[in-house]
Amino acid sequence: MHHPLGIDIGGSGIKGAPVDLATGQFAKDRLRCDTPRRSSPEAVADIVARIAAHFADDTGDSPIGVTLPAVVTNGVVRTAANIDPAWIGTDARDLLSHKLGRPVTVVNDADAAGVGELHFGAARDASGLVLMSTLGTGIGSALLFDGVLVPNSELGHLEIDGHEAEHRAASSVKDDEGLSWQQWAERLQRYYSHVEDLLWPDLIVVGGGVSKKADKFLPFLHLRTPIVAAQLRNSAGIIGVAWLASNG
């Protein structure tokens, strides 16, 4: 049986796996390749093609979805976080579709993770407005309303108290400044309470690598909105983009 392929392009690694959309799990073990030092569109496309070739027997001509750490509108890359600035203005959908010889769906990485959590994780069956928030080097966000993605929300760039939110509250800042869990949670409180005053979400899902230690910081947060840890961990983007590629 053939499955859609999800590929997650990050600043340090490019990871891919075929996804069983009946279960929301990888159909085969994930393959990871290092992101090239010069992560130009062509260099990254070569690695995406290598991952696609590796899983050719499992995916056949099934759809392919690719995430990028960037704003993506109609397949065109508008920003570049942790990848080469040469991506800006690149029609990634066109580039990768030509490289792979079949249609490719390209979306922002946090958006893909949000879709993964919506269909197979902590936001499963959630109605109303769901905010997926990824805490890592920066703060990524995905907005989903009644199961429909509102793409490229970029809420980590909100200016709060004269600072860009992710420069104060990303998990990298906790490490860089040596903040305790409680000190960091105070910054998250300021961020999330501001966001909930703007959007009044029905659920907030917290992802990123630090979400596996959610019990160390979520209890310090006091919000109107239920806030829970993501369930799919680092698989969310691959699973979500495979779903989007198959249902787009």
PyMOL commands that set and color helices and strands:
alter all, ss='L'
color gray80, all
select helices_A, chain A and resi 41-54+56-59+85-87+92-100+109-120+155-157+165-169+171-177+181-199+209-216+218-220+233-247
alter helices_A, ss='H'
color red, helices_A
select strands_A, chain A and resi 5-9+13-20+25-26+31-34+64-68+72-73+76-77+104-108+129-135+139-145+148-150+159-160+163-164+203-207+227-229
alter strands_A, ss='S'
color yellow, strands_A
deselect
rebuild
show_as cartoon
